[in-house]
Amino acid sequence: MLPATPFNRDPKMAAFLIVRAQVDPAAKDAFDTWYQNEHLPQAVEAFSAVGASRGWSELEENVHIAFYEFRDMPDVNRVMASDALKRMIGEFDRLWSGQVTRTREVVELVQSI
């Protein structure tokens, strides 16, 4: 098999939804517990994700990053337009508004060695 390049991409490369959250230090412990026990497992199920991982930045204080893995970009695009995502965002905002700001990125892998 040829290595994946922009001209010869493996059509089965994974895609990720990446959520970066800046968490108020006063909310960090509660946020961490909630994300571990409730949000991450619920999101994986709601999105039918392959899996998910999360962690805290070592470079930026109080920055939490979650990685939701999907088989491909069509799966990520389906989730980005879904009612499931809207519900998850609504619940997140209800619980953490004013304590957590976040951004989302969608990334399609184009090479893996």
PyMOL commands that set and color helices and strands:
alter all, ss='L'
color gray80, all
select helices_A, chain A and resi 25-47+73-80+83-96
alter helices_A, ss='H'
color red, helices_A
select strands_A, chain A and resi 15-23+51-56+63-70+100-108
alter strands_A, ss='S'
color yellow, strands_A
deselect
rebuild
show_as cartoon
